[in-house]
Amino acid sequence: MAQSTFSVRMDEALKRQFDTLCADFGMTASTAINVFARTVVRERRIPFEISSPEPITRDGAAKAFAELRKQAQANGTAGMSLEEINEEIRRVRYGEGE
């Protein structure tokens, strides 16, 4: 089976905690993510409830969007067109131009 790389950005402290917990379970973080992905595909759902302790408000959503926009600007991706985004996804998916 062909392998593909999947890159995820997360808080450094969270990653350390996740790596430690995975090691306690006798697996790597990569194995844990694969278990998660296989479960999602097999069950066709996220295998746990996703909820918010507080109601989602228009103001909260606007703040979250503003933060995402700030991250896109910092990453140099804020001005990308839909075609450019799709091309970037295609290149990453097929391992081109790395």
Steps between C-alpha positions, in 0.01 A plus 500: 500500500637840403569734790427873517614768741242689706619815675307652790570821688429495873607665819845378606389411854200308366729304267730404787203385708356308205835332424537400866150357523543310173826353632314394816257315270794335322461687171633802317299813431497397133340167591239677716410737215470201265268324748290817513488536119406133448220531756364815334501332158355172627224660707450802270491730804728662754521231772432741786270791569622843403334769707558842643462577870359836397254586224663603174420865437535720196765701689693186594486371142621836369794495744589144394485602133721803568755272670498263202547795264797619712655151481450493121675836468789379716530185285489698176179332384246780555487613137475160336220441250288185511694367201832561679372329813383198300835483318687513832283217633566298184878552524507396867269205440725363226834602656598746230726800546615423852 
